């Protein structure tokens, strides 16, 4: 019986770094065999600001994963985010044949390339070229034109690019940690693999990944992604607000947010108090839990309003029947779903990742949607998991982009 293939996901966030290794069988069942998390360092708002610190944090996460799994990790699928990311819709048009010949995969690739070249800029690198749909001789809504007859093929593509400098630093950071990159994957696209269904993507849905440093948004319709953006307001802003409002250290404010925070102050008992260590008190100080919730609610309302503005900018205001799915660590706040419904006026749910077995007890949570999604993206959208693992403890990631990353860094 063939040996299971192995894939590694590396989620480099502003607050945490998570490495997960999984075995994938012939039915593409993902079995997680190792997990390693470490506090993030050298990252700010989703981008690298100190390569050595970030590389050290990655190494700590990877080593924890290696000790638990027994594998040696040499490469990984890496999530990418940050305000430098942008998405655009482009149309590529090619003539096929004057005799309405059968559309071939080469024709489709030519149409995709015609769309792609419109997105190239000197300071940008293309991360994804994603098909939204095709039009064949004026007939739109074509999902797969291969094998159909036609003379003129148009490809509607969503092209995601990132700033060359930011990508360059991310790649150098991962390489300095001793790893190669199998592929760079936009974080909200990865998260969507873990929490959205095909039916939701078809009817119309938005995903908002509210992490520590950024809020990443992706809008899906007709089965594909149609809009992506990143906001630089996220969970760390909530913690910072608490730190300022309560006159408490950032670490203490973070613990209060996680353990006692709520996104709706009206749901909190006004008489309940908490003890917190503040800057101006050597001993603990009693504060109102409702005050904590009021501070949190104000910032979460702002984030949700910005998400609503992005949905409106995408042209889907009031036209997302499946609503909005919230993931990321901030999505674990109590009552955020109810506040989301009030602010957005849409169905809102908190996305819990699915589709993996094994060591999942601590990571099948909204905070780890990107990590689980990276594994699923690798399993379902790349060819890298089809090669057998050469031997226990050895893994050679196969990637169409490894050569590009080597060339990019020379």
C-alpha positions in Angstrom: 0.0 0.0 0.0 1.5 3.4 -0.9 2.8 5.5 2.0 0.8 8.5 3.0 1.9 11.9 1.7 2.9 14.6 4.1 2.2 18.4 4.0 3.1 21.2 6.3 1.2 24.4 6.9 2.9 27.5 8.4 0.7 30.3 9.6 2.8 33.3 10.4 0.5 35.7 12.3 1.0 38.9 14.2 0.3 37.3 17.6 1.1 33.6 17.1 3.0 31.3 14.7 1.5 27.9 14.1 3.1 24.9 12.3 1.0 21.9 11.5 2.1 18.7 9.8 -0.4 16.2 8.3 -0.5 13.0 6.5 -2.8 12.8 3.5 -4.0 9.5 2.1 -5.1 8.6 -1.4 -8.6 9.8 -0.6 -7.1 13.2 0.5 -8.1 12.7 4.1 -6.0 15.0 6.2 -4.6 13.4 9.4 -2.8 15.9 11.6 0.2 14.3 13.3 2.0 17.3 14.7 1.2 20.9 16.0 3.6 23.5 17.2 2.7 27.1 18.3 4.9 29.9 19.5 4.3 33.6 20.3 5.0 35.7 17.2 7.9 38.1 17.0 9.2 40.4 14.4 5.8 40.8 12.8 3.5 43.9 12.7 0.2 44.1 10.9 0.9 40.9 9.0 4.3 41.9 7.6 7.9 41.2 8.7 9.6 44.1 10.5 12.5 42.1 12.0 13.7 39.1 10.0 15.9 37.6 12.7 13.1 37.8 15.4 10.5 36.4 13.1 12.8 33.6 11.9 13.5 32.6 15.5 9.8 32.5 16.3 9.2 30.3 13.3 12.0 27.9 14.3 10.5 27.6 17.8 7.1 26.7 16.3 8.6 24.2 13.8 10.7 22.5 16.4 7.7 21.9 18.6 5.9 20.4 15.7 8.8 18.2 14.8 9.1 16.8 18.4 5.5 15.9 18.4 5.3 14.4 15.0 8.7 12.7 14.6 9.1 14.3 11.2 11.8 16.6 10.0 10.3 19.6 8.4 12.1 21.1 5.4 9.4 23.1 3.6 5.8 24.4 4.1 2.8 26.0 2.6 2.8 29.6 4.0 0.0 32.0 4.5 0.4 35.6 3.4 -1.5 38.7 4.5 -0.9 42.4 5.1 -2.1 45.8 3.8 0.2 45.4 0.8 -2.1 42.7 -0.6 -4.6 43.8 -3.2 -7.0 42.0 -5.5 -8.3 43.0 -8.9 -10.7 41.6 -11.5 -9.3 41.4 -15.1 -10.6 40.0 -18.4 -8.4 38.1 -20.9 -9.7 37.6 -24.4 -8.2 35.3 -27.1 -9.3 34.1 -30.5 -9.5 30.3 -30.7 -10.3 29.4 -34.3 -12.3 30.8 -37.2 -13.9 27.3 -37.5 -15.3 27.1 -33.9 -12.7 24.5 -32.9 -12.8 22.6 -29.6 -11.4 24.6 -26.7 -8.2 23.1 -25.3 -6.4 23.6 -22.0 -3.8 25.7 -23.9 -6.6 28.1 -25.1 -7.7 28.5 -21.5 -4.2 29.1 -20.4 -3.7 31.8 -23.1 -6.9 33.6 -21.9 -5.7 33.4 -18.3 -2.3 34.8 -19.3 -3.9 37.7 -21.3 -5.7 38.6 -18.0 -2.6 38.1 -15.9 -0.3 40.4 -17.8 -2.6 43.3 -17.1 -1.9 43.0 -13.4 1.9 43.1 -13.5 3.6 46.1 -12.0 7.2 46.7 -11.2 6.6 46.8 -7.5 4.1 43.9 -7.3 4.3 40.1 -7.4 1.3 37.9 -8.4 0.3 35.5 -5.7 -2.9 34.0 -7.2 -4.6 34.0 -10.5 -8.1 32.7 -9.8 -10.8 32.0 -12.4 -14.2 33.7 -11.8 -15.7 32.3 -15.0 -15.5 32.2 -18.8 -17.5 33.6 -21.7 -17.5 31.7 -24.9 -18.8 33.5 -28.1 -20.9 35.8 -25.9 -22.3 33.0 -23.7 -21.3 33.8 -20.1 -21.4 31.7 -17.0 -19.2 29.0 -18.4 -17.3 27.2 -15.6 -15.1 24.9 -17.7 -14.8 25.7 -21.4 -12.4 22.8 -22.2 -14.1 20.5 -24.8 -16.7 23.1 -25.9 -16.7 24.6 -29.4 -16.2 28.3 -29.9 -14.2 31.1 -31.7 -13.7 33.7 -28.9 -12.8 32.8 -25.4 -12.9 35.4 -22.5 -11.5 34.6 -19.1 -12.8 36.5 -16.0 -10.0 36.3 -13.5 -9.4 37.6 -9.9 -5.7 38.4 -9.6 -4.2 38.8 -6.2 -0.8 40.6 -5.9 1.5 41.6 -3.1 4.2 44.2 -2.6 7.5 42.8 -3.8 9.4 44.1 -0.8 6.9 42.5 1.7 6.9 39.2 -0.1 10.7 39.3 -0.4 11.1 39.8 3.4 8.6 37.0 4.2 10.4 34.6 1.9 13.8 35.5 3.4 12.4 35.1 6.9 11.1 31.6 6.2 14.3 30.6 4.5 16.4 31.9 7.4 14.4 29.7 9.6 15.7 26.8 7.6 12.6 26.1 5.4 11.7 26.3 1.8 8.3 27.6 0.6 6.1 25.2 -1.3 3.5 27.9 -2.0 2.3 31.3 -0.8 -1.4 31.3 -0.1 -3.6 34.3 0.8 -4.8 33.7 4.3 -8.6 34.4 3.8 -8.5 32.0 0.8 -7.0 29.3 3.0 -9.5 30.0 5.7 -12.4 29.7 3.3 -11.3 26.1 2.5 -11.8 25.2 6.1 -15.1 27.0 7.0 -17.1 27.6 3.8 -19.1 25.2 1.7 -19.3 25.1 -2.1 -23.0 26.1 -1.8 -22.2 29.2 0.2 -19.5 30.3 -2.2 -22.0 29.8 -5.1 -24.9 31.8 -3.6 -22.8 34.6 -2.2 -20.9 34.9 1.0 -18.1 37.0 2.6 -15.4 35.8 4.9 -13.7 38.1 7.4 -10.6 36.8 9.1 -10.0 39.0 12.2 -6.6 38.2 13.4 -4.2 40.1 15.6 -2.8 42.6 13.2 -5.1 42.6 10.1 -8.6 41.8 9.1 -8.6 39.9 5.8 -11.8 39.9 3.7 -12.8 37.7 0.8 -16.1 37.8 -1.0 -17.3 34.8 -3.0 -20.0 34.5 -5.6 -20.9 32.0 -8.4 -18.4 29.5 -6.9 -15.3 31.8 -7.0 -13.6 34.7 -5.2 -14.6 38.0 -6.6 -13.1 40.5 -4.1 -10.2 40.5 -1.6 -8.9 43.2 0.7 -7.0 43.6 4.0 -7.7 46.1 6.8 -5.1 47.1 9.3 -7.5 47.2 12.2 -7.9 43.9 14.1 -7.6 42.2 17.5 -4.5 43.9 18.8 -6.4 47.2 18.5 -9.0 45.8 20.9 -6.3 44.8 23.4 -4.6 48.2 23.1 -7.9 50.0 23.8 -8.3 47.9 26.9 -4.7 48.6 28.0 -5.3 52.3 27.7 -8.8 52.3 29.1 -8.0 50.2 32.1 -4.4 51.6 32.6 -3.2 48.0 32.5 -0.2 46.3 30.8 -0.9 44.9 27.3 -0.4 41.3 28.5 -3.0 41.8 31.3 -5.4 43.4 28.9 -5.0 40.5 26.5 -5.8 38.0 29.2 -8.9 40.0 30.3 -10.1 40.1 26.7 -9.8 36.4 26.2 -11.1 35.2 29.6 -13.9 37.8 30.2 -14.4 39.9 27.1 -17.7 40.3 25.3 -18.6 42.1 22.1 -22.0 43.2 23.5 -22.0 45.1 26.8 -25.7 44.7 27.1 -25.2 41.0 27.7 -22.9 41.6 30.7 -24.1 41.8 34.3 -23.4 45.5 35.3 -22.6 44.4 38.9 -20.0 41.9 38.0 -16.4 42.9 38.8 -12.9 41.6 37.8 -9.6 42.0 39.5 -6.8 43.3 37.3 -3.2 44.4 37.7 -2.9 48.1 36.7 0.0 50.4 36.3 -1.0 52.6 39.3 -1.8 49.8 41.8 0.7 47.4 43.3 -2.2 45.1 44.3 -5.0 44.1 42.1 -7.8 46.6 41.3 -11.5 45.8 40.9 -13.0 46.9 37.6 -16.5 46.5 36.1 -16.8 43.7 33.6 -19.3 45.8 31.7 -16.7 48.5 31.3 -14.4 45.9 29.6 -17.3 44.9 27.3 -18.1 48.5 26.4 -14.4 49.2 25.4 -14.4 46.0 23.3 -17.8 46.6 21.7 -16.8 50.1 20.5 -13.7 48.7 18.6 -15.5 45.7 17.3 -18.3 47.9 16.0 -15.7 49.9 14.0 -14.2 46.7 12.6 -17.6 45.4 11.5 -18.4 48.7 10.0 -15.2 48.6 7.9 -16.1 45.1 6.8 -19.5 46.4 5.7 -17.7 49.2 3.7 -15.6 46.6 2.0 -18.6 44.5 1.1 -20.2 47.7 -0.3 -17.1 48.5 -2.3 -17.2 45.0 -3.7 -20.7 45.7 -5.1 -22.4 43.2 -2.8 -24.2 45.5 -0.4 -27.4 43.6 0.5 -26.6 40.9 -2.0 -24.9 38.2 0.1 -27.7 35.7 0.9 -25.3 33.4 2.9 -24.1 36.4 4.9 -20.7 36.8 6.6 -18.5 34.2 8.3 -16.1 35.4 11.0 -12.9 33.6 11.7 -9.6 34.4 13.4 -8.8 34.8 17.1 -11.0 37.8 17.6 -14.0 35.9 16.2 -13.8 33.8 19.4 -15.1 36.8 21.5 -18.4 36.2 23.2 -21.5 37.6 21.4 -19.5 38.8 18.4 -22.0 37.0 16.1 -25.0 38.9 17.6 -23.2 42.2 17.3 -22.3 41.3 13.7 -25.9 40.7 12.8 -26.8 44.1 14.2 -24.1 46.0 12.4 -24.0 44.2 9.1 -27.7 43.5 8.7 -26.8 40.1 7.3 -26.7 36.5 8.6 -23.5 36.1 10.6 -21.8 33.0 11.9 -18.5 32.1 13.5 -16.6 29.7 11.3 -15.2 26.6 13.0 -12.8 24.6 10.7 -13.6 21.1 9.6 -12.1 18.5 7.4 -9.2 17.2 9.4 -8.7 14.3 11.9 -5.9 13.4 14.3 -4.4 15.9 16.8 -7.2 18.4 16.4 -8.3 19.0 20.0 -6.6 22.4 20.4 -6.8 23.7 16.8 -10.3 23.1 15.5 -11.2 26.7 16.5 -11.8 29.9 14.6 -8.3 31.1 15.5 -6.8 28.3 13.5 -9.0 28.4 10.5 -6.1 29.6 8.3 -3.8 26.9 9.5 -6.3 24.1 8.7 -7.2 25.8 5.5 -3.6 25.9 4.4 -3.5 22.1 4.7 -6.7 21.8 2.7 -5.5 24.1 0.0 -2.3 22.1 -0.3 -4.3 18.8 -0.5 -7.0 20.0 -3.0 -5.4 22.7 -5.1 -1.8 21.7 -5.7 0.1 18.7 -6.9 2.6 18.7 -4.1 0.9 15.9 -2.1 1.0 13.3 -4.9 4.6 12.3 -4.4 5.3 9.7 -1.7 7.3 10.5 1.3 10.8 9.0 0.7 11.4 7.9 4.3 10.1 8.5 7.8 11.5 11.7 9.1 12.3 13.0 5.6 10.1 15.1 3.4 10.8 16.7 0.1 8.0 19.2 -0.7 7.2 19.3 -4.5 6.1 22.7 -5.6 5.6 24.6 -8.8 6.8 27.7 -7.1 10.1 26.6 -5.4 12.1 27.6 -8.4 10.4 31.0 -8.6 11.3 31.6 -4.9 14.9 30.7 -5.5 15.1 32.9 -8.6 13.3 35.7 -6.7 15.9 35.8 -4.0 19.0 35.8 -6.2 
